[in-house]
Amino acid sequence: QVQLVESGGGLVQAGGSLRLSCAASGSTSRSNTWGWYRQAPGKQRELVATISSGGSAVYVNDVRGRFAISRDNAKNTMYLQLNSLKPEDTAVYYCNARNAYVTSWNYWGQGTQVTVSS
């Protein structure tokens, strides 16, 4: 199993920045894809960005150029740098660890709230 704990959320004005962290513990080596998702009120959870164990990052169009995903393997921690924030980025942000070849290997953190005021 993998345990994930997010931190770093908060209230920020439009145009501001935040850095989210996701600390992982447990059998982290079995995970080969790490990601950030978000869920706004009344909406489904959606992908924000993923990073592979090799460091390849993928972003959805809405955040490309504004957000940056990274991972510190030595610290077993994943980050999401959020820049140029917009009110529509307001959501609960969740980190995820999964194995692309084993569908049952899929773990979530408890989420951290990001609120962007206009």
N, C-alpha and C positions, 0 to 999 in steps of 0.2 A: 504494500500500500504506500501511498504518498500523502503527506499532509502539507497543505498549502495555507499560508497566512499572508493576506494582503495588508498593506498599510500605505499611508501617504495621501489618502483622499482629503477633501476639504472643500471650503468655499473660496472661490476666486472670481475676480472680475473678468469680464470678456477681454481677451487679448493677453491674459496672464498665463502662467505656467505652473505645472505641478509635476512631481515625479512619484509614480507609484512603485512600490516594491512588493515582491512576492517571495517570501522565504519558504523554501521547500525542505522537507525532511522525509526520511523513510527510504524506500527503494527507488530513489530518483534515477538511477542508472538505467532502469527499464523503460523510462520515458524518452521518446525521441522527438516529440513535438511539444512545444510549449506555446501557450497563447494567452492573449488578453481578449476578453469579451465584455460587452456592456449590455445593460438592460435599463431602458428608460421607462418611466411610469406608463402603464397601459400598452407597452410594446413587448415584442418577443426579444429574447436575448440574441445579440448579434455579434459576429466576429469583428474584432478591431485589428489585430495583428497576430502573426505567429512567427516563431523562430525555431529552426531545427536544431538538433544537437550539434550539427556542423556549423551553425551560425547563420544560415540563410534566413532572411526575413521577408515576410510578405505582409502587405498592408491593404486594407480596403480603401477604395477611392476617397472616401470622405475624410480620411486622416492622413493620407500619404502626403509627405512634405511638412506635416505639422507634428506628428507623433513619431517617436523612435523607440523600438523595442530592442532590448539587449539582455544578455545573461552573463553573470559572473559564475563560472563553473566552480571555482574554488570556494565561493561562498554559498553555492547552491541557491542563488537568488536571481530572480528575473526582475527586470525593470521596464517601466513604460514612462518615457518622458513625454509629457503633454505640453505643447507650445501653441501659442495663438489660439487659445481656447475660445469656443463659441458657446452661447447658451444651449444650443442643440447638442452639445457634448455632455450635458447633464445626464447622469445615469449612475447606476451602481456598476462598478467595474470588477470583474471576476478574473482570476487567473486560472489557468487550466494546464494540466499535464496529462498527456496521453501517449499511447503507442500506436502508430499508424497501422501496425500489422496485427494488433491485438485489440479488438474493439472494446473488450471488457476493461481494458486498462485505461481508465478515463477518470480523472480526479479534478475536483473543483475546490477553490477556496470559498470563504464565507462572503467575500465581496467588500468593497470599500466605496463609499459614496463620494462622487464628484459633483459639485454644484457650481455652475457658472452663471453669474449674474450679469445682466445687461447694463 
